[in-house]
Amino acid sequence: MSDTLPEPDCVPGALHPRDTKHLIGQDAAEASFLEAYNTGRLHHGWLMIGPRGTGKATLAYRIARFLLSQPMDDGGMFGAPQKPTSLETDPKHPVARRIAAGADPSLFVLRRGGAGSTESDQKKNLEAGKFAKDIRVDDVRKLNGFFNFSSAEGGRRVVIVDAADEMNVQAANALLKRLEEPPENATLLLISHQPSRLLPTIRSRCRELRLSPLGDSDMTNALSQALPDTDLDQRVLTALTSGSVGEAIRMTNHSGPAIYAELVGLFATMPRMDRARALRLADAAAQRGAEDKLDMLVDLIALILARLARAGTLGITPTPEATKGEGNMIARLSPSPHHARRWAQAAQDVDAKLRHGRAVNLDPAALILDTLRHISQAAT
C-alpha cells in the first residue's frame, strides 16, 4: 500500500492493522476460528465483535493471511496435510508480502472511500484524507468485479469489511445479498464496534467472533507494541481506555490525559463550578480546526460521569487514579448508590443534550458550557 495515501481504517499515529506484528490478548477468538477451520466448519461469514481498538482488524488480517496461504487440496496421494496449530503466517510468505503491500488479488478490503458525489471528487478527497461518512452502495458493488476477476484464478477469496457499522442502508442490503449467496471458497470478515447498528439479517448470516477488552498485563504489552516511544503513564492510559489500545492511541494523539485532568480539576469545584475554568475548557475545544479535541472532550465527559456512577454503585473509588485528585473528587461527589443513580441519570441527559446540540450545529463552546452547567446542578 502507498506510504503517502491516508487510510480511513487506520488510527493516526498507529500501525495499520495489516502491519501489526502480534495480536495480544485474544487467544480465545483465534482458537475459535482455528477450530472451525480444522474441523471443516469454516463459515463463509464472520462477524468480529468487540470494543473499538481491541484488535478486531488485526485479527481479520491474520485470518486473511492464514486462509490465503493454506493449500486448497486434501493432500492427494501424499495424504491429508497436517492441521495447523496457529494462525501465524511466515512474514516472508508471498501472501504475507503481498498483503503487506496491499497487492494480493485474492483479498478485498471494503471501507469508506473519498468524500464527494463524483468519482473525480472522491479520488481527490481520498488523496487528501477527506473520507466519506459511510460505506456506500457503490463501494460494495466493487465486490462484483473482485469476485469475477479472482474467480478465474481459483483458490480462496477473502473480504474484510472495516467497519461494517459504517455501511449505509443501501450498502448493507447489497452486502446482505453476498452473504445470502456467497461465492465459492469466499470468506467475508465483518468488523463491528456496534453490532446493534447492523441489519439483523446480516448478523444472522454470520458466525460471531467476540473480542474482549484487554486485561492490565495484556494492555501493557499491547501499548508497548503500539506506543513504544510515549512518555505517558501506561496505567493512566489503561484506566481511561478500558482495555482498548486503539482508544489509547487516540487519547495520546489528542491530549486525552491532559483534558481529563482538566475535567477532574473542574469537577472538584462542583457544585460551585469554577466558571472561568469551564470557559477555558470549552473555548479550547471549540477552536477552529480542533474538532478532534472537541470529540475527545465529549467522550471524556461521558467517561467521567460513568466513573462517578460506577464508584457510587460499588462503593469504591477507581484504582489506579486516571489523574491526580480523581479519587478524592469521586469520593466526595459519589459516596453512595443514591448519588450514583443521580450521576447515571445525568449521563443520559448529557448524552441527549450533546447529540442534539451537535446535530443542529449549536456553537460548540456554548454547548459545552451549558452541558457543564447541567452537570454542576447534578452535583448539588
Sequence and secondary structure as in RCSB ss.txt:
>XXXX:A:sequence
MSDTLPEPDCVPGALHPRDTKHLIGQDAAEASFLEAYNTGRLHHGWLMIGPRGTGKATLAYRIARFLLSQPMDDG
GMFGAPQKPTSLETDPKHPVARRIAAGADPSLFVLRRGGAGSTESDQKKNLEAGKFAKDIRVDDVRKLNGFFNFS
SAEGGRRVVIVDAADEMNVQAANALLKRLEEPPENATLLLISHQPSRLLPTIRSRCRELRLSPLGDSDMTNALSQ
ALPDTDLDQRVLTALTSGSVGEAIRMTNHSGPAIYAELVGLFATMPRMDRARALRLADAAAQRGAEDKLDMLVDL
IALILARLARAGTLGITPTPEATKGEGNMIARLSPSPHHARRWAQAAQDVDAKLRHGRAVNLDPAALILDTLRHI
SQAAT
>XXXX:A:secstr
  SSS  TTS TTS  GGG     S HHHHHHHHHHHHTT   SEEEEESSTTSSHHHHHHHHHHHHHHS SS  
GGG      S     TTSHHHHHHHTT  TTEEEE   BSSSSHHHHHHHHHTT B SSB HHHHHHHHHHHHHH
HTT S EEEEEETGGGB HHHHHHHHHHHHS  TTEEEEEEES GGGS HHHHHTSEEEE     HHHHHHHHHH
H TT  S HHHHHHHHTT HHHHHHHHHTTHHHHHHHHHHHHTTTTS  HHHHHHHHHHHTSTT HHHHHHHHHH
HHHHHHHHHHHHHHT   SS SSTTHHHHHHHH  SHHHHHHHHHHHHHHHHHHHHHHHTT  HHHHHHHHHHHH
HHHT 
